[in-house]
Amino acid sequence: MRTAAAISSLLCFLLAAACPGAPPAFTQAPAAARDGGRVVVSFALNQPADVAVSIVDARGNVVRHLAAGLLGPGAPPPFAKNALAQTLTWDGKDDGGKAVLDSSPAAVFTVRVQAGLAPRFDAFIGSNPSDVGGVRSLAVGPDGELYVFHAFGAIHPNDSTTGIAVFSRQGKYLRTIMPWPADLPDARIAGLHPLTPAGGRRSPYIFQFETRSYLPGLGDLPGHRAVVTRDGRLAFVGIAEGPRPFAQPGQARLTVIGTDGSVPADPRGPIIAAQSDAAASLALSPDEKKIYAAGVRAGTHPTGPGSQFVCDVCDHGGATWEHTTRLPYVYRMRWTDDEAELVLGGARKTEPDMALTEPVSVALDAAGNLYVADLAGGKVLVVDPSQRDATHVATIRIDDPVSVEVSRRTGAVYVLAGRKQLRLVKYASFKDAEPAISFELPGASREYPPTRRPLIALDDGGEVPAVWLNWPLVRLEDRGDRFVQTCDLRDPATAGPPAIGVVMELCMDSPRRTLYLGNGGRLDTATGRWEKFQLSKGTKWPSASPGSVASAIGLDGNYYLSLGSRGAYVYRHDGGTLKEVPFTASDDPRRGGRLAGYARDWARGVAADAAGNVYVVFKRSDGDGRSDAFHKAQVVSKFAPDGRLLVRNLIDSQMTLDSVRVDYAGNVYVVAGLRPGEHTVPADLVGRAPEGRDDPRSVNGVNGYPLIYGSVIRFPPSGGTIHQDAGGVRCNFGPGFAIDVKGADWIFPGVSVAPGWAAPKLAPGTVISCVCESPGIAVDGFGRVFLPDAGCNRVGVVDAGGNRIAWVGQYGNADARGDGAKIPLAWPQAVAVDDASAYISDVLNRRLVRVRLDYAASADCRVK
């Protein structure tokens, strides 16, 4: 039976909970009373709220994270449930278990109680949208603005993301239009189908999740040539990857958006090829009613334009250009056509001069003559396409023409040519056989693949004609008798300092205020000093792929790395000098960490606890009997600081795990692509995001949302299992399949992009997915979890009891500025935290976002 005092406390709590609105406040200020070698802390709030209680030393550093959580029925220990008045006890030890309360007569400590987490925007780190990635397309508008399609990296070569930045004629950065501006109204982005979580903010629909595409067919675009109309349309050939969810060649069709980033209800235009891995280079007729296209590649089984390609060499349907073939055709289409028509090539080649071998670029002059750069044919073919059968006008002989442009003011022809050594050549007109100017680009270029050809774009509207090149990204003015370089968009003097780039992994050394990045850099968060570092003995960073590294920082400051494709190795380095610190009991101490008993397995994640024990996620070897039941079944095992195996398969799983983290109490946190209950998406997306396998809005018909969403699972130090029919909590593992989680403290759904899942044998017909770039969760000193949700462009904060405290952030592109609670994000991938801030990798904006962890109420009291 409850006492009267307990009933009174519960009534007060329920009354306060029924009247939310104002921020929380203290009704009893924090007090700290010594009780021998302990300290009793007490306080009270006026309403339910999340609370964080810490012990701070004389220098302002947190030495003990005493407790944090959401007061109420699910309040985690040591808080009392359903109570606004709380009493806690500090045992006088720091987070590492060392007694510090009476360590010296001068020891001074303060109890800090904070209530009502209210994250606020603080700063961007490494933000520079004018520093573009690998350039895939250039287009110049009638006003001289330059549109740059650029791709920035991912773990796989076909998974990069394409963005579109706009520059002035002089090379000054103006704006980003893809990812699209967040302030555009719904009516202006009807073709993007944005979604809004319940109680949340508008977020982009993901058309292709492996390439993070917010526009149908944008994905990882190959090299191509876009065009801009006088009425503000930007047109290019998009690749609708599919039919499987992997990034790969797909349907090639005209795609049209606005030059301000707006997107019509259906941005997709005529189909050019049913299956291609090369986006076509385009040219507009003088009246802008017709579009010409060349440079398409298609499958070799069977050959021909518009053929459906299924490669018999690999299982990716032609994931690489080696498994496709060039098409010797030029296409023509109107904006509203269903399919493009052949205008040159094939049966239409009526004479030898009209034959095409490898047309890669097209242009039109003021009279409507069509210029075709035939790379393998060694010529620029000029024809009159106005008749039913195009007629030959002229042929310009030149070795290896890659890209062609024509001035509609003067008739001058500009050709970029070469295989390794590129040169820009100007002809006064198609009637001149000899070049008027020839300019060899400095330095020998590497051999380029068919889908990554160099290209040019002509700015014919300024005082003098100018040619933009993407390789290198420079502007060359035509001064009549010579080309003069006037702008280099790769030069820091023009572009400014380089952006921090794509960051897929973060970890924080909170006591030493150092943030480590998975691409080989670290930031002193106190001073702002940034450095790219090398490992011991001058060795370079062990992986060039930003998505393949998992890392962690121990309480002792040691830095841990695991590299997914390099076997069962964990690399440990002293956090100060980055000198290698070996696992002396491992079976290969010279390498610093191939862990005993896992020689054939892959280490895919790593964490360290307060005692220096190391937790490693392993992908099971092919020899394990369970690995054929699920794709990439994984386990978590625990090792001593010297590398001795302590617990094999502490967490035993039949499915992919990643992002392992451990708190000071030894609780283990992992991410898995499963969700408790019947839904395949988080609760606040039910009815808003599709849940089934198919979705007609997707570029390949495959719905990515059930594939990218998963959960954070907390296991106690004793571990647990994730197995089919294991008992425990029944979870949804992809559409129409269930799996059990046994032994977990709690499961919190809502993290993305979760590790990929597949069950080809146990659940026939389910979609196979592989998402290798898993979310980087963070666990702070209180045991609070910060989890990225790339699907809704936000970061969740969950307390040690599994209660959600807050969602932080909303969609915004590279031009969005932070202000207070407005924290713009575009695909948050990883989070790291210290006692003052959270650091979020903002992948599509290629920067870090620092968020200040403020509170609505905060009060200190001295320990006397």
NUSEGU-340537 format. One record per residue (C-alpha): residue in one letter; x, y, z. Coordinates in steps of 0.1 Angstrom, whole numbers. Example, Ala and Ser with C-alpha at 12.3 -4.5 7.8 and 13.67 -1.06 7.14 Angstrom:
% NUSEGU-340537
REC   res       u       v       w
REC     A     123     -45      78
REC     S     137     -11      71
***
This chain:
% NUSEGU-340537
REC   res       u       v       w
REC     M       0       0       0
REC     R      13      34      -9
REC     T      20      59      19
REC     A       2      92      20
REC     A      34     110      11
REC     A      39      88     -20
REC     I       3      93     -31
REC     S       6     131     -26
REC     S      38     131     -47
REC     L      21     112     -74
REC     L      -9     135     -75
REC     C      15     165     -77
REC     F      33     149    -106
REC     L       1     141    -125
REC     L     -13     176    -120
REC     A      20     191    -133
REC     A      20     167    -163
REC     A     -15     178    -172
REC     C      -5     215    -176
REC     P      25     216    -200
REC     G      36     247    -219
REC     A      60     268    -199
REC     P      96     257    -196
REC     P     105     237    -164
REC     A     117     256    -133
REC     F     130     246     -99
REC     T     106     246     -70
REC     Q     134     234     -47
REC     A     169     246     -56
REC     P     196     219     -58
REC     A     212     211     -25
REC     A     242     189     -17
REC     A     247     175      18
REC     R     277     153      28
REC     D     271     120      44
REC     G     305     106      53
REC     G     322      97      20
REC     R     291     103       1
REC     V     270     133     -11
REC     V     232     134     -10
REC     V     218     156     -38
REC     S     182     168     -38
REC     F     160     191     -59
REC     A     125     195     -72
REC     L     109     207    -104
REC     N      75     223    -112
REC     Q      67     199    -140
REC     P      79     167    -157
REC     A     110     173    -177
REC     D     143     157    -187
REC     V     171     163    -161
REC     A     209     160    -161
REC     V     228     159    -129
REC     S     266     161    -130
REC     I     296     167    -106
REC     V     319     195    -118
REC     D     354     201    -105
REC     A     371     235     -99
REC     R     382     238    -135
REC     G     347     234    -148
REC     N     352     198    -160
REC     V     325     172    -155
REC     V     342     144    -134
REC     R     310     123    -128
REC     H     279     120    -149
REC     L     256     112    -120
REC     A     222     107    -137
REC     A     201     119    -166
REC     G     166     111    -178
REC     L     130     120    -184
REC     L     111     123    -151
REC     G      79     103    -151
REC     P      67      68    -152
REC     G      97      56    -173
REC     A     123      76    -154
REC     P     156      56    -155
REC     P     175      47    -123
REC     P     186      63    -100
REC     F     156      86    -104
REC     A     124      79     -86
REC     K      95      73    -110
REC     N      65      97    -111
REC     A      82     122     -89
REC     L      90     159     -93
REC     A     112     159     -61
REC     Q     143     138     -65
REC     T     171     126     -41
REC     L     203     111     -55
REC     T     236      99     -39
REC     W     271     105     -52
REC     D     296      80     -40
REC     G     325     104     -43
REC     K     340      87     -74
REC     D     346      99    -109
REC     D     334      82    -141
REC     G     363      58    -141
REC     G     357      46    -105
REC     K     385      66     -89
REC     A     377      82     -55
REC     V     380     120     -59
REC     L     358     136     -33
REC     D     384     137      -6
REC     S     414     133     -29
REC     S     430     165     -15
REC     P     422     194       8
REC     A     419     217     -22
REC     A     394     195     -40
REC     V     363     216     -48
REC     F     332     201     -64
REC     T     299     215     -76
REC     V     266     197     -82
REC     R     250     210    -115
REC     V     214     202    -122
REC     Q     200     210    -156
REC     A     164     206    -168
REC     G     147     208    -201
REC     L     172     200    -228
REC     A     170     228    -254
REC     P     196     223    -282
REC     R     206     255    -300
REC     F     225     260    -332
REC     D     261     270    -325
REC     A     283     269    -356
REC     F     291     252    -390
REC     I     325     236    -392
REC     G     342     232    -426
REC     S     313     246    -445
REC     N     320     259    -480
REC     P     294     252    -508
REC     S     316     268    -534
REC     D     341     240    -530
REC     V     325     215    -553
REC     G     332     178    -557
REC     G     339     159    -589
REC     V     323     178    -617
REC     R     299     157    -638
REC     S     282     184    -659
REC     L     284     221    -668
REC     A     257     243    -683
REC     V     256     281    -689
REC     G     224     300    -688
REC     P     214     329    -710
REC     D     225     353    -682
REC     G     259     337    -680
REC     E     253     319    -648
REC     L     272     286    -646
REC     Y     254     254    -633
REC     V     278     228    -619
REC     F     266     192    -613
REC     H     291     178    -589
REC     A     294     145    -570
REC     F     308     138    -536
REC     G     320     105    -524
REC     A     307      74    -507
REC     I     319      40    -498
REC     H     312      25    -533
REC     P     322      41    -566
REC     N     286      41    -578
REC     D     270      55    -547
REC     S     281      91    -549
REC     T     256     119    -546
REC     T     250     146    -572
REC     G     245     182    -562
REC     I     239     213    -583
REC     A     257     246    -575
REC     V     253     279    -594
REC     F     281     304    -600
REC     S     282     338    -616
REC     R     300     345    -649
REC     Q     330     356    -628
REC     G     330     324    -608
REC     K     314     337    -576
REC     Y     293     311    -558
REC     L     256     321    -558
REC     R     234     293    -546
REC     T     227     256    -543
REC     I     196     243    -561
REC     M     200     206    -554
REC     P     196     196    -527
REC     W     166     220    -531
REC     P     162     252    -510
REC     A     142     245    -479
REC     D     122     277    -482
REC     L     105     268    -514
REC     P      67     263    -509
REC     D      50     230    -515
REC     A      35     242    -547
REC     R      69     248    -562
REC     I      83     213    -554
REC     A      53     192    -563
REC     G      74     167    -580
REC     L      95     160    -549
REC     H      67     146    -528
REC     P      81     159    -495
REC     L      69     143    -463
REC     T      63     156    -428
REC     P      66     135    -397
REC     A      38     139    -372
REC     G      45     170    -352
REC     G      77     176    -372
REC     R      90     196    -401
REC     R      89     190    -439
REC     S     116     167    -452
REC     P     126     154    -487
REC     Y     112     122    -500
REC     I     141      99    -508
REC     F     138      85    -544
REC     Q     170      65    -543
REC     F     184      59    -509
REC     E     218      44    -516
REC     T     228      76    -536
REC     R     207      99    -513
REC     S     187     113    -542
REC     Y     160     138    -535
REC     L     151     141    -572
REC     P     140     112    -595
REC     G     170     100    -615
REC     L     196     124    -601
REC     G     215      98    -580
REC     D     251      92    -590
REC     L     250     108    -624
REC     P     277     101    -650
REC     G     293     128    -670
REC     H     268     147    -692
REC     R     259     181    -707
REC     A     229     199    -693
REC     V     210     229    -709
REC     V     193     260    -696
REC     T     164     277    -713
REC     R     155     314    -714
REC     D     124     309    -693
REC     G     144     293    -664
REC     R     143     255    -670
REC     L     174     233    -663
REC     A     172     201    -683
REC     F     195     171    -681
REC     V     193     133    -686
REC     G     187     115    -654
REC     I     194      78    -647
REC     A     165      61    -629
REC     E     186      34    -612
REC     G     171       0    -609
REC     P     153     -23    -610
REC     R     169     -34    -578
REC     P     176     -10    -549
REC     F     214      -9    -556
REC     A     229      21    -573
REC     Q     234       9    -609
REC     P     225      18    -645
REC     G     188      23    -653
REC     Q     163      42    -674
REC     A     177      73    -691
REC     R     152     101    -696
REC     L     150     139    -698
REC     T     146     155    -664
REC     V     135     191    -660
REC     I     137     214    -629
REC     G     137     251    -623
REC     T     169     272    -621
REC     D     158     282    -586
REC     G     156     245    -575
REC     S     118     242    -580
REC     V     105     210    -594
REC     P      73     206    -615
REC     A      47     179    -606
REC     D      64     155    -630
REC     P     100     164    -638
REC     R     105     134    -660
REC     G     104     139    -698
REC     P     110     117    -728
REC     I     127      83    -724
REC     I     160      80    -743
REC     A     171      45    -733
REC     A     155      18    -712
REC     Q     188       9    -696
REC     S     220      31    -697
REC     D     249      40    -675
REC     A     257      72    -693
REC     A     236     104    -691
REC     A     234     120    -725
REC     S     249     153    -735
REC     L     222     177    -746
REC     A     218     207    -770
REC     L     189     230    -775
REC     S     176     241    -809
REC     P     176     279    -814
REC     D     139     281    -808
REC     E     143     259    -777
REC     K     115     236    -789
REC     K     137     206    -796
REC     I     164     189    -776
REC     Y     192     168    -791
REC     A     211     141    -772
REC     A     242     119    -777
REC     G     266      99    -756
REC     V     242      72    -744
REC     R     256      38    -735
REC     A     234       7    -732
REC     G     235     -30    -725
REC     T     252     -55    -747
REC     H     226     -83    -743
REC     P     209     -75    -767
REC     T     224     -45    -784
REC     G     204     -15    -798
REC     P     188      16    -786
REC     G     162      13    -759
REC     S     171     -23    -751
REC     Q     166     -38    -717
REC     F     200     -48    -703
REC     V     206     -77    -679
REC     C     243     -84    -677
REC     D     254    -121    -677
REC     V     288    -112    -664
REC     C     278     -99    -629
REC     D     246     -97    -608
REC     H     244     -59    -607
REC     G     227     -56    -641
REC     G     257     -37    -656
REC     A     270     -18    -626
REC     T     301      -8    -645
REC     W     306       7    -679
REC     E     327     -23    -690
REC     H     295     -43    -692
REC     T     277     -18    -715
REC     T     284      -6    -750
REC     R     284      27    -768
REC     L     254      36    -790
REC     P     262      53    -823
REC     Y     231      74    -823
REC     V     219     109    -819
REC     Y     184     115    -805
REC     R     159     143    -809
REC     M     129     150    -787
REC     R     103     177    -778
REC     W      96     185    -742
REC     T      63     166    -741
REC     D      73     135    -762
REC     D      71     101    -746
REC     E     102      88    -762
REC     A     131     103    -781
REC     E     135      96    -818
REC     L     166      87    -837
REC     V     179     115    -859
REC     L     213     102    -868
REC     G     229      67    -869
REC     G     215      33    -875
REC     A     194      29    -906
REC     R     196      67    -913
REC     K     233      67    -922
REC     T     230      70    -960
REC     E     266      79    -969
REC     P     300      73    -954
REC     D     304     109    -942
REC     M     272     105    -921
REC     A     284      74    -903
REC     L     289      76    -866
REC     T     310      54    -843
REC     E     309      70    -809
REC     P     289     103    -807
REC     V     295     119    -773
REC     S     286     155    -776
REC     V     262     177    -796
REC     A     257     215    -803
REC     L     236     237    -826
REC     D     244     269    -843
REC     A     221     299    -850
REC     A     210     284    -883
REC     G     200     251    -866
REC     N     229     230    -879
REC     L     237     201    -857
REC     Y     274     195    -846
REC     V     282     160    -834
REC     A     316     151    -817
REC     D     324     115    -828
REC     L     351     104    -803
REC     A     361      71    -819
REC     G     354      84    -854
REC     G     379     113    -850
REC     K     356     140    -863
REC     V     330     166    -857
REC     L     301     160    -881
REC     V     280     189    -891
REC     V     245     182    -905
REC     D     212     199    -913
REC     P     186     181    -893
REC     S     157     201    -905
REC     Q     147     176    -932
REC     R     132     141    -926
REC     D     166     127    -934
REC     A     195     148    -921
REC     T     218     161    -948
REC     H     256     164    -946
REC     V     270     199    -943
REC     A     306     195    -933
REC     T     331     174    -915
REC     I     359     187    -892
REC     R     387     161    -888
REC     I     402     161    -853
REC     D     416     133    -831
REC     D     395     122    -801
REC     P     369     150    -799
REC     V     353     148    -765
REC     S     330     179    -763
REC     V     318     205    -788
REC     E     303     240    -785
REC     V     293     265    -812
REC     S     289     303    -809
REC     R     256     315    -822
REC     R     270     350    -825
REC     T     301     343    -846
REC     G     298     307    -858
REC     A     331     298    -841
REC     V     334     261    -832
REC     Y     351     250    -799
REC     V     363     214    -795
REC     L     378     198    -765
REC     A     399     168    -776
REC     G     424     143    -764
REC     R     426     110    -745
REC     K     452     118    -718
REC     Q     465     152    -729
REC     L     436     175    -734
REC     R     435     205    -757
REC     L     410     232    -765
REC     V     407     240    -802
REC     K     388     268    -819
REC     Y     378     269    -855
REC     A     365     301    -870
REC     S     336     282    -885
REC     F     328     247    -898
REC     K     341     258    -932
REC     D     377     262    -918
REC     A     398     230    -918
REC     E     426     245    -898
REC     P     423     256    -861
REC     A     424     293    -854
REC     I     436     287    -818
REC     S     449     256    -801
REC     F     455     255    -763
REC     E     470     226    -746
REC     L     459     222    -710
REC     P     488     220    -686
REC     G     496     186    -672
REC     A     487     152    -685
REC     S     452     141    -675
REC     R     445     105    -665
REC     E     428      82    -688
REC     Y     391      88    -684
REC     P     363      61    -685
REC     P     334      66    -709
REC     T     310      78    -681
REC     R     335     104    -668
REC     R     345     123    -699
REC     P     358     159    -697
REC     L     335     185    -712
REC     I     331     222    -720
REC     A     303     248    -718
REC     L     303     280    -738
REC     D     294     314    -723
REC     D     286     334    -754
REC     G     268     363    -738
REC     G     296     383    -722
REC     E     319     409    -737
REC     V     341     381    -750
REC     P     333     344    -755
REC     A     344     322    -727
REC     V     347     284    -723
REC     W     342     267    -690
REC     L     360     233    -686
REC     N     353     208    -660
REC     W     387     191    -660
REC     P     403     213    -646
REC     L     374     235    -635
REC     V     385     268    -652
REC     R     372     296    -674
REC     L     391     304    -706
REC     E     383     336    -724
REC     D     386     337    -762
REC     R     408     368    -768
REC     G     408     363    -806
REC     D     443     350    -810
REC     R     446     331    -777
REC     F     428     316    -748
REC     V     434     333    -714
REC     Q     425     317    -681
REC     T     405     342    -659
REC     C     391     319    -632
REC     D     399     286    -615
REC     L     371     274    -593
REC     R     395     250    -576
REC     D     418     278    -565
REC     P     413     286    -528
REC     A     417     323    -538
REC     T     384     319    -557
REC     A     367     291    -539
REC     G     379     297    -503
REC     P     391     270    -480
REC     P     381     235    -488
REC     A     349     221    -474
REC     I     353     194    -447
REC     G     338     169    -472
REC     V     317     138    -466
REC     V     322     126    -430
REC     M     307      92    -423
REC     E     322      85    -388
REC     L     327     106    -357
REC     C     339     100    -322
REC     M     346     123    -293
REC     D     374     123    -267
REC     S     353     144    -243
REC     P     379     147    -214
REC     R     405     160    -238
REC     R     380     179    -260
REC     T     391     163    -292
REC     L     368     153    -321
REC     Y     380     125    -344
REC     L     367     121    -380
REC     G     366      88    -399
REC     N     385     104    -428
REC     G     417     111    -409
REC     G     412     144    -392
REC     R     407     157    -357
REC     L     395     190    -342
REC     D     405     206    -309
REC     T     370     217    -298
REC     A     384     241    -272
REC     T     407     261    -296
REC     G     392     253    -330
REC     R     425     240    -342
REC     W     421     215    -371
REC     E     446     190    -383
REC     K     448     162    -408
REC     F     468     135    -392
REC     Q     489     105    -399
REC     L     492      74    -378
REC     S     523      60    -362
REC     K     557      60    -380
REC     G     544      83    -406
REC     T     519      58    -421
REC     K     490      73    -440
REC     W     454      70    -430
REC     P     446      33    -435
REC     S     415      38    -457
REC     A     407      61    -486
REC     S     370      52    -483
REC     P     351      75    -458
REC     G     325      49    -451
REC     S     347      19    -442
REC     V     361      31    -409
REC     A     346      26    -375
REC     S     362      43    -345
REC     A     360      49    -308
REC     I     377      67    -280
REC     G     384      51    -246
REC     L     382      69    -213
REC     D     420      66    -212
REC     G     423      86    -245
REC     N     433      57    -267
REC     Y     419      58    -302
REC     Y     404      27    -319
REC     L     398      19    -355
REC     S     383     -11    -373
REC     L     384     -14    -411
REC     G     355     -34    -426
REC     S     374     -50    -455
REC     R     407     -57    -438
REC     G     398     -87    -417
REC     A     395     -90    -379
REC     Y     418     -62    -371
REC     V     413     -34    -346
REC     Y     439      -7    -346
REC     R     446      11    -313
REC     H     467      43    -310
REC     D     477      66    -282
REC     G     453      95    -285
REC     G     479     122    -281
REC     T     507     111    -304
REC     L     487      85    -324
REC     K     515      60    -318
REC     E     504      24    -323
REC     V     495       6    -290
REC     P     493     -32    -297
REC     F     470     -57    -283
REC     T     498     -78    -268
REC     A     477    -110    -265
REC     S     464    -109    -301
REC     D     476    -136    -326
REC     D     494    -109    -346
REC     P     508     -82    -323
REC     R     529     -67    -350
REC     R     497     -55    -367
REC     G     484     -41    -335
REC     G     452     -60    -334
REC     R     441     -90    -354
REC     L     420    -105    -327
REC     A     424    -141    -317
REC     G     398    -166    -330
REC     Y     384    -143    -357
REC     A     410    -146    -384
REC     R     384    -150    -412
REC     D     358    -126    -399
REC     W     356     -88    -406
REC     A     357     -62    -378
REC     R     329     -38    -386
REC     G     326     -17    -355
REC     V     345     -10    -323
REC     A     339       6    -288
REC     A     357       8    -255
REC     D     344      10    -220
REC     A     356      28    -189
REC     A     379      -1    -179
REC     G     395      -2    -213
REC     N     377     -34    -225
REC     V     371     -34    -263
REC     Y     338     -44    -280
REC     V     340     -54    -316
REC     V     313     -61    -342
REC     F     322     -89    -364
REC     K     307    -101    -397
REC     R     306    -138    -394
REC     S     328    -158    -417
REC     D     314    -179    -445
REC     G     323    -210    -426
REC     D     298    -202    -398
REC     G     267    -223    -401
REC     R     243    -195    -395
REC     S     256    -170    -420
REC     D     237    -185    -449
REC     A     204    -178    -432
REC     F     208    -141    -432
REC     H     229    -117    -452
REC     K     260    -106    -432
REC     A     250    -120    -398
REC     Q     271    -104    -371
REC     V     280    -106    -335
REC     V     296     -84    -308
REC     S     324     -99    -288
REC     K     343     -84    -258
REC     F     381     -83    -254
REC     A     404     -72    -225
REC     P     426     -42    -229
REC     D     455     -65    -240
REC     G     434     -83    -266
REC     R     424    -114    -247
REC     L     390    -127    -256
REC     L     366    -122    -226
REC     V     332    -130    -240
REC     R     326    -145    -274
REC     N     293    -135    -290
REC     L     282    -112    -262
REC     I     255    -102    -286
REC     D     247    -130    -310
REC     S     228    -119    -340
REC     Q     214    -134    -372
REC     M     214    -100    -389
REC     T     236     -70    -396
REC     L     247     -49    -367
REC     D     268     -17    -365
REC     S     275      14    -345
REC     V     284      -4    -313
REC     R     288      19    -283
REC     V     293      12    -246
REC     D     284      35    -216
REC     Y     303      38    -183
REC     A     281      11    -167
REC     G     290     -14    -194
REC     N     256     -14    -212
REC     V     260     -21    -249
REC     Y     242      -2    -277
REC     V     239     -14    -313
REC     V     219      -5    -343
REC     A     199     -31    -363
REC     G     175     -28    -392
REC     L     145     -39    -373
REC     R     115     -23    -356
REC     P      93     -34    -327
REC     G      56     -38    -337
REC     E      39     -42    -370
REC     H      51     -11    -389
REC     T      82      -8    -411
REC     V      87      29    -404
REC     P      88      49    -371
REC     A      54      58    -355
REC     D      55      95    -366
REC     L      60      84    -402
REC     V      31      59    -403
REC     G       7      71    -430
REC     R      32      96    -442
REC     A      61      74    -456
REC     P      53      42    -476
REC     E      57       9    -457
REC     G      52     -17    -484
REC     R      78     -32    -507
REC     D      67     -12    -538
REC     D      63      25    -543
REC     P      56      40    -577
REC     R      72      73    -567
REC     S     106      56    -564
REC     V     129      58    -595
REC     N     130      20    -596
REC     G      97      11    -580
REC     V     113      -1    -548
REC     N     104      16    -516
REC     G     135      25    -496
REC     Y     119      35    -463
REC     P     115       0    -448
REC     L     151      -7    -459
REC     I     167      23    -442
REC     Y     149      25    -409
REC     G     160       5    -378
REC     S     164       8    -341
REC     V     189      14    -314
REC     I     189     -15    -290
REC     R     204     -14    -255
REC     F     216     -46    -240
REC     P     228     -50    -204
REC     P     265     -60    -197
REC     S     254     -96    -199
REC     G     244     -92    -236
REC     G     216    -109    -255
REC     T     205    -124    -288
REC     I     188    -113    -320
REC     H     174    -145    -336
REC     Q     144    -158    -353
REC     D     120    -174    -327
REC     A     144    -166    -298
REC     G     116    -153    -276
REC     G     117    -118    -262
REC     V     104     -88    -282
REC     R      90     -96    -316
REC     C     103     -71    -342
REC     N      96     -64    -379
REC     F     126     -72    -400
REC     G     116     -60    -435
REC     P      82     -63    -451
REC     G      65     -95    -439
REC     F      92    -110    -418
REC     A      98    -111    -380
REC     I     127    -116    -357
REC     D     131    -117    -319
REC     V     153     -96    -296
REC     K     160    -113    -263
REC     G     177     -98    -233
REC     A     175     -62    -243
REC     D     167     -34    -218
REC     W     149     -14    -246
REC     I     145      -9    -283
REC     F     141      26    -297
REC     P     130      28    -334
REC     G     138      57    -356
REC     V     174      56    -366
REC     S     184      57    -402
REC     V     202      48    -424
REC     A     202      15    -405
REC     P     224     -14    -416
REC     G     209     -32    -446
REC     W     190     -64    -442
REC     A     182     -94    -464
REC     A     165    -128    -458
REC     P     166    -145    -492
REC     K     162    -180    -478
REC     L     139    -174    -447
REC     A     117    -149    -464
REC     P     115    -156    -502
REC     G     107    -125    -522
REC     T     120     -99    -498
REC     V     142     -72    -512
REC     I     179     -77    -507
REC     S     195     -45    -494
REC     C     230     -36    -485
REC     V     236      -3    -468
REC     C     272      -3    -458
REC     E     273      33    -445
REC     S     256      28    -412
REC     P     246      55    -388
REC     G     271      67    -362
REC     I     253      69    -329
REC     A     268      85    -298
REC     V     264      77    -262
REC     D     273     104    -237
REC     G     285     101    -201
REC     F     249      99    -189
REC     G     240      70    -211
REC     R     219      92    -233
REC     V     219      82    -270
REC     F     221     106    -299
REC     L     209      89    -330
REC     P     209     102    -366
REC     D     177     100    -387
REC     A     188     107    -422
REC     G     153      99    -435
REC     C     139     129    -417
REC     N     170     150    -414
REC     R     171     151    -376
REC     V     189     137    -346
REC     G     171     120    -318
REC     V     180     122    -281
REC     V     170      92    -260
REC     D     177      88    -223
REC     A     191      58    -205
REC     G     156      44    -200
REC     G     148      45    -237
REC     N     126      76    -234
REC     R     128     101    -263
REC     I     138     135    -250
REC     A     140     155    -282
REC     W     143     155    -320
REC     V     169     180    -331
REC     G     172     196    -366
REC     Q     152     199    -398
REC     Y     159     198    -435
REC     G     181     226    -450
REC     N     206     227    -479
REC     A     240     243    -480
REC     D     226     279    -481
REC     A     204     274    -450
REC     R     217     293    -420
REC     G     213     281    -384
REC     D     195     303    -359
REC     G     185     292    -324
REC     A     165     260    -324
REC     K     166     261    -363
REC     I     194     236    -371
REC     P     196     228    -408
REC     L     206     193    -418
REC     A     207     173    -450
REC     W     214     136    -444
REC     P     229     135    -408
REC     Q     251     104    -408
REC     A     270     104    -375
REC     V     270     122    -341
REC     A     296     128    -315
REC     V     290     145    -281
REC     D     308     161    -252
REC     D     293     178    -222
REC     A     286     211    -239
REC     S     279     202    -276
REC     A     268     177    -302
REC     Y     286     175    -335
REC     I     266     162    -365
REC     S     280     151    -398
REC     D     259     170    -424
REC     V     267     148    -454
REC     L     249     164    -483
REC     N     260     199    -472
REC     R     296     185    -466
REC     R     301     201    -432
REC     L     298     195    -395
REC     V     271     212    -375
REC     R     278     220    -339
REC     V     248     222    -316
REC     R     250     237    -281
REC     L     234     215    -255
REC     D     215     243    -236
REC     Y     188     237    -210
REC     A     157     257    -200
REC     A     168     257    -163
REC     S     202     252    -147
REC     A     214     256    -111
REC     D     246     248     -92
REC     C     254     241     -56
REC     R     288     237     -39
REC     V     297     204     -21
REC     K     309     215      13
***
